[in-house]
Amino acid sequence: MTVLSKEDLIEIRTLLSLNKTPQEIFEFRVANALRGERDWKRRTIYDACKKIQAQQGSVERRHGSGRPRTVRTEENVDRVERLLQSPPRLPGTHLSARKVARATGISRSSVRRLFYQ
């Protein structure tokens, strides 16, 4: 799947506003040597046109359209927080991020992201 940059989407939106069809946009890209180097597929242009028209000309991503975060649940945040805190009687004896990751089954980078945000 080809991913289009924001500039590419703006260019497609501009051509759509000039009443170009997706087929004409594709032919324009192929005919223009400088722009044709990005190797757009016909299906990519058709999908981009459909998306731009469905969003009333917007080229921004919709809020929440990315991959949902699955680690940042309340339960996981509480578990990591409890393990990373030192007991009141023994300051400085908290577990390391690596040990917390091993104990919870959450990756070390996610543990760091949860606690050291």
Backbone hydrogen bonds, N-H to C=O, Kabsch-Sander energy under -0.5 kcal/mol:
donor,donor_aa,acceptor,acceptor_aa,energy
4,L,2,T,-0.5
9,L,5,S,-2.2
10,I,6,K,-2.3
11,E,7,E,-2.3
12,I,8,D,-2.4
13,R,9,L,-2.6
14,T,10,I,-2.5
15,L,11,E,-2.3
16,L,12,I,-2.5
17,S,13,R,-2.3
18,L,14,T,-0.9
19,N,16,L,-1.8
20,K,15,L,-1.9
25,I,21,T,-2.5
26,F,22,P,-2.3
27,E,23,Q,-2.5
28,F,24,E,-2.4
29,R,25,I,-2.1
30,V,26,F,-2.2
31,A,27,E,-2.6
32,N,28,F,-2.0
33,A,31,A,-0.8
36,G,32,N,-2.6
37,E,33,A,-0.5
37,E,34,L,-0.6
38,R,35,R,-1.2
39,D,36,G,-1.4
45,I,41,K,-1.7
46,Y,42,R,-2.3
47,D,43,R,-2.6
48,A,44,T,-2.3
49,C,45,I,-2.5
50,K,46,Y,-2.2
51,K,47,D,-2.3
52,I,48,A,-2.6
53,Q,49,C,-2.4
54,A,50,K,-2.2
55,Q,51,K,-1.6
56,Q,53,Q,-1.3
57,G,52,I,-3.2
58,S,55,Q,-1.5
65,S,62,R,-1.7
73,T,71,V,-2.5
77,V,73,T,-2.5
78,D,74,E,-2.5
79,R,75,E,-2.4
80,V,76,N,-2.6
81,E,77,V,-2.5
82,R,78,D,-2.6
83,L,79,R,-2.0
84,L,80,V,-2.0
85,Q,81,E,-0.9
85,Q,82,R,-0.5
90,L,87,P,-0.9
93,T,90,L,-1.1
95,L,83,L,-1.5
100,V,96,S,-2.4
101,A,97,A,-2.3
102,R,98,R,-2.0
103,A,99,K,-2.3
104,T,100,V,-2.3
105,G,101,A,-2.2
106,I,101,A,-0.5
111,V,107,S,-2.3
112,R,108,R,-2.3
113,R,109,S,-2.2
114,L,110,S,-2.5
115,F,111,V,-2.2
116,Y,112,R,-2.5
